[in-house]
């Protein structure tokens, strides 16, 4: 009886120990223990330590079933310390080596985020904006109902806004240099990138004037008409400069020669 009772106590003790939320690392196989320790460092919010432990785990256990998740967490830890471009390499490796991984979608989204983070940093490299835009758009095409669609769409719009604004400023620079042809190219590029970017009304206004100076009345007419279409009642109510631009657009259209009929109209 005493032996049976002792055995029961031992069983209950073992079961109680197994019920804890954190397993003892020294009771686990080396690979599993290394993985739990590496993941714990990430979950505790210690990205530098997590980078160290996750990198060590990946190098030490290249055949682990946890390797795809380790790469994901390593990339996310690198993002937290600002190593965005190195993080892209981790996400790319996950996507390349584990195409069926349940973490693939998040990795595809996060590599776009890594480049997006770069445009918010001190470097402000326009190539990062273009790369972020391409990767985020690719994510949206591949995962139209994905887990990060709303975030990706917002970041795509931010990228377009930045690229449109950059093209607009380039157009103004060429206009100041009296290079109207180059100015029209950049103003058109800005409006094509994002037709509603902040400054789109001024871009249309300057573009129309540039076409007039280039003596291209049909392009000038088209642009003045676009500006008038842009000037909705709500926008006009809030913006005195826009009211002035609309009035000038109406006057400019009245002064332009009648549009040249196309060949189809002449043939009728």
N, C-alpha and C positions, 0 to 999 in steps of 0.2 A: 504493500500500500504506500509506504513512504517513497519507494522508488518511482511509483506511478505518479505520485504528487509532484515529486521533483521534476520529472520529465514534463509534466503539464506546465509547471512554472517556467521551465526553460522555453517551451514552445510559445507561451504567451509573451515572454520577454522578447523573443525574436520577432514575433508578429508586431509587437508594439514598436520595435525599432524600424520595421519596414513601413510602418504607417506614416512616418515623418515625411515632410514635403521635400527635404533636401537629402539625397542619398549620401552616405559617407564615401568620399573618393577612394579611400584606401581599401574599400571592399569591392571596388569595381575593376573590371579589366582595364589595362593601361589605356587603350584607345578610347573606350567609353568615358573613363575618368578624365582624360585630357580634353575630350569634347565638352563635357559638362563644365569643367573649369573655364575653358575658353568662352563658352556661351555665357556663363555667369558674369564674367568680367564685362561683357557687352551689356548685359541686362542691368548691371549695377551702375551703368552710366560712366564707366571708366574707359573712354575710347582708346587712349594710348596703351593701357595695359591690354585691352581687348585686341588691338592690332598686333601686339607682340605675341599673345597667346594663340590667336587665330592663325597667324602666319606660321607659327611653330607647328600647330596642329596640321595645317595643310601640307607642310613640308615633310612632317614625320609620318603621316597616315594618308598617302596619296590614293589608297584604295578604299577609303572610308565611305560608308553610305551617307555620311553627314557632310561630304565635301561640298556639295552644291550650296547647302545652307551656310556652311562656313565661309564660302566665297561671298555670298550675299551679305552676311554680317560684317565681313572684313571690309567690303566696299562701303557699307553704311558707316562703319567706324571711321574710315578714312574721310568720308564726307564731313563727319562731325568735327574733324580737326582741320578741315580746309584743303585736304589733299584730293581735290575733285578729279583731276586728270588721272591720278594713279588709281582712284576708285573705279574709273571707267574700265581700266584693264581687268579688274576683278569681275566686274559685271560682264564684260565681253567674254572672259574665260568661262563663266557659268553658262552663258548663252551658247557658246561654241561647243563646250564639252558635255553639257547636260541639256540637250534640246527638249527632252521630255520632262524636265524638272518642274515641279509645282511652283518653284520660285522664279521661273523664267519671265513671266509677265512683269513681276516687280523689278527684276533686273533690267528689262528693256526700258521700263519707265525711268528708273533711277539713273541710267547712263545719260539720258537726256537731261535729267535734273542736274547731274554733275556739271554739264556744260552750261546749263542755265545759271547755276550758282557762280560760275566764273564771270558771267556778265555783270553780276551784282557786286563783285569784288573790286579790288583796286586796279586790276589790269584793264578791264573794260575792252577786251579785244573783240572787234566786230566779228571775227571769224567764229568766236565762241557762240555768238548770237545765232549765226547762220547754222552752225552745227546743231545747237540746241533745237532750233526750229525744225530742222530736217528729222532729227531723232524723235522729237515729240510728235510730229505729224505721222511718222512711220508707226509709232506706238498706237496712235488713234486709228490708223487704217487697219492695223493688225488686231486690235482689241476695241472695236466700236462700242462694246458694252462692258469694258474692263473696269477694274476696281479703282483706277486712277484717272478716269476720263475727265471728270470735272477739273481736277488739278491741272491735267495736261492741257486742256482747252484754255484755261486761264493763262498758263505760261506761254502757249502759242501766241495768244493775243498780245502779251507783253513783248515777246520777241518781234512780232510784226510792227508793233508801235515803235520800238527802238530802231529797227532797220528803216522804217519809213521816215522817222525823224532824222536819221543820219543822212539819208538820200536828200531830204529837203534842205538840210544845212549845206550839203555839197552844191545843190542847185543855187542857193543864195551866194555861195562863194564864187561860182562861175559867172553869175549875173553881175556881181561887183567888178569882175575882171572883163566885162563887156563881151563875154563869150556866151551869147544867147543860145546857140545850138546845143552846147554842152549843158547849159542850164535847163533847157526843155527836157533833155534826156533824164536828168536826175529828178526833176519835178514829176515827170510821168512815172518814173520808177517808184517814187515815194507814194503816189496815189494808187499805183498798181499793187504795191505791197500791202497797204492798208488804206482803203478809201476814206475811212473815218478817223484817221490819226489826228492827234492834236496839232493843229496847224494846217489841216487839209484845205480850209477856206483860203488861207493866205497862199498856199501852193497853187490853187486854181487861179487866183488873182494874178500872181506873178507869172504863171505859165501863159495866161491869155495875153498879157502885155509882151512877153517874150515873142510869142507867135506874131503879134502885130509888128514888132520891130523887125522881125524876119520877113515881113510882108507875106504872111501865109494866112489870108483871111478866113479860109475854111476851117483851119485848125483853131484860129482865134475864136470864130463863131462857136464851134463845138465846145470850147473850154468855157466861154462866157455862159453858154447855156447850162453847162454842168454846174457852174457856180450859182446860177439862179435856182436850179433844182435843189442845190444844197441848202439854200436859205429858206428853211421851213419857218412857219410863223413862230414856233417856240424858240428857235435859234435867234431869229430877228429880234424878238422881245428882250432877249438877254444880252445882246451884243450890238453896241452902237457902231463899231467898226464894220461889222457884217452888213448892217443897213447901208452904210456908205458904199461898200463894195458892190452890193446889189444894185444900188442906184447907178453906179458907174457902169456896171455890166449892161444894164438896160440902155443907157446912152450909147455905149460902144456898139451894141447890136443894131441900134437904129442908124448908126453912121456907116456900118459895113455894107458893101454892095450885096445885092441879092445873090443868094446861093446859085451856083452854076448847076443847071439841070443835068442829070446823068444821061448816059446814052439811051437807056430804056425809055426815058421820058421824051427824048427827041424823036424816037422812032414811032411814037404813037400819033 
